[in-house]
Amino acid sequence: MITRIREVRRARGMTLDEVARACTPPTTPQTIGRLETGTRTVSVGWLNRIASALGVDAADLVDHPEPAELPVVAVLGGNGAVAPKREALVVPPKVGAGQIALTVAASNGDYRSGDEVWLERIGPDEFAHALNRDILVPRPAGRFLFGRLIGREDGKLHLLPPGAGGRQSVVADPPWAAVAVRLVRAL
């Protein structure tokens, strides 16, 4: 069985030791490491223990050969929620090549603490297609600038920060940018 234990653990920002201690009953970091790498067989019991320690469903730790689909049972419109006129399915998003993420630690503008923003990297030749969209731009020394792209001229990008009353920032000749394409928010 192919598992995603390592990917989920890293996404949660936990070490092997933290996961091992969070298991009920606690186990060793070596055991978690062996289960991650497949050198030890992962049983349903272990999947449930590790999922509980990571705060996810056990199904989130397993690679499924078939894509998951969700049936659409209602459509929300101006008059409230109604049954769909025909059968429909929603397919959860797949991560594409070149996608990166930004996590929100504190509420800022339309973004709330805990949000994940999925972004697609673009090159300078595609910056014009990102006008009036939220983008992430690299800055020197490992810093970044995130905001609405409101203008582009002579290789300079003009961005407004997400919060109200922020001042426009200008970034000259960034090597790449990343356009926000999906907001993931837990309800």
CORKA-V96039 format. One record per residue. N is the residue number from 1. RES is the residue in three letters. OMEGA is omega in whole degrees, 0 to 359 (none if undefined). BURIAL is b if it has 24 or more other C-alpha atoms within 12 Angstrom, else e. Layout:
N;RES;OMEGA;BURIAL, N;RES;OMEGA;BURIAL
This chain:
1;MET;179;e, 2;ILE;181;e, 3;THR;178;b, 4;ARG;184;b, 5;ILE;182;b, 6;ARG;181;b, 7;GLU;181;e, 8;VAL;179;b, 9;ARG;180;b, 10;ARG;179;e, 11;ALA;178;e, 12;ARG;179;e, 13;GLY;182;e, 14;MET;175;e, 15;THR;176;b, 16;LEU;181;b, 17;ASP;180;e, 18;GLU;178;e, 19;VAL;181;b, 20;ALA;180;b, 21;ARG;182;e, 22;ALA;178;b, 23;CYS;176;b, 24;THR;352;e, 25;PRO;181;e, 26;PRO;178;e, 27;THR;181;e, 28;THR;176;e, 29;PRO;179;e, 30;GLN;179;e, 31;THR;178;b, 32;ILE;178;b, 33;GLY;179;b, 34;ARG;178;e, 35;LEU;178;b, 36;GLU;186;b, 37;THR;179;e, 38;GLY;177;e, 39;THR;173;e, 40;ARG;182;e, 41;THR;180;e, 42;VAL;177;b, 43;SER;177;e, 44;VAL;178;e, 45;GLY;179;e, 46;TRP;178;b, 47;LEU;179;b, 48;ASN;180;b, 49;ARG;182;b, 50;ILE;178;b, 51;ALA;179;b, 52;SER;180;b, 53;ALA;180;b, 54;LEU;180;b, 55;GLY;178;e, 56;VAL;174;e, 57;ASP;179;e, 58;ALA;180;b, 59;ALA;179;e, 60;ASP;182;b, 61;LEU;184;b, 62;VAL;172;b, 63;ASP;180;e, 64;HIS;179;e, 65;PRO;179;e, 66;GLU;177;e, 67;PRO;178;e, 68;ALA;177;e, 69;GLU;179;e, 70;LEU;177;e, 71;PRO;176;e, 72;VAL;182;e, 73;VAL;179;e, 74;ALA;177;e, 75;VAL;181;e, 76;LEU;179;e, 77;GLY;181;e, 78;GLY;181;e, 79;ASN;180;e, 80;GLY;182;e, 81;ALA;179;e, 82;VAL;177;e, 83;ALA;179;e, 84;PRO;180;e, 85;LYS;177;e, 86;ARG;182;e, 87;GLU;180;e, 88;ALA;177;e, 89;LEU;173;e, 90;VAL;180;e, 91;VAL;178;e, 92;PRO;184;e, 93;PRO;174;e, 94;LYS;178;e, 95;VAL;180;e, 96;GLY;177;e, 97;ALA;178;e, 98;GLY;179;e, 99;GLN;176;e, 100;ILE;182;e, 101;ALA;174;b, 102;LEU;176;b, 103;THR;183;b, 104;VAL;181;e, 105;ALA;179;e, 106;ALA;182;e, 107;SER;183;e, 108;ASN;182;e, 109;GLY;180;e, 110;ASP;184;e, 111;TYR;181;b, 112;ARG;175;e, 113;SER;181;e, 114;GLY;178;e, 115;ASP;170;e, 116;GLU;177;b, 117;VAL;177;b, 118;TRP;183;b, 119;LEU;175;b, 120;GLU;180;b, 121;ARG;177;b, 122;ILE;177;b, 123;GLY;182;e, 124;PRO;180;e, 125;ASP;181;e, 126;GLU;183;e, 127;PHE;182;b, 128;ALA;180;b, 129;HIS;182;e, 130;ALA;180;b, 131;LEU;181;b, 132;ASN;175;e, 133;ARG;175;b, 134;ASP;181;b, 135;ILE;174;b, 136;LEU;182;b, 137;VAL;178;b, 138;PRO;176;e, 139;ARG;178;e, 140;PRO;175;e, 141;ALA;175;e, 142;GLY;178;e, 143;ARG;180;e, 144;PHE;174;e, 145;LEU;181;b, 146;PHE;178;b, 147;GLY;180;b, 148;ARG;177;b, 149;LEU;184;b, 150;ILE;180;b, 151;GLY;179;b, 152;ARG;177;b, 153;GLU;178;e, 154;ASP;179;e, 155;GLY;180;e, 156;LYS;177;e, 157;LEU;179;b, 158;HIS;183;b, 159;LEU;171;b, 160;LEU;178;b, 161;PRO;184;b, 162;PRO;182;b, 163;GLY;180;e, 164;ALA;174;e, 165;GLY;180;e, 166;GLY;180;e, 167;ARG;178;e, 168;GLN;175;e, 169;SER;179;b, 170;VAL;179;b, 171;VAL;181;b, 172;ALA;173;e, 173;ASP;176;e, 174;PRO;181;b, 175;PRO;179;e, 176;TRP;172;b, 177;ALA;178;b, 178;ALA;183;b, 179;VAL;177;b, 180;ALA;181;b, 181;VAL;182;b, 182;ARG;175;b, 183;LEU;178;e, 184;VAL;184;e, 185;ARG;176;e, 186;ALA;179;e, 187;LEU;none;e
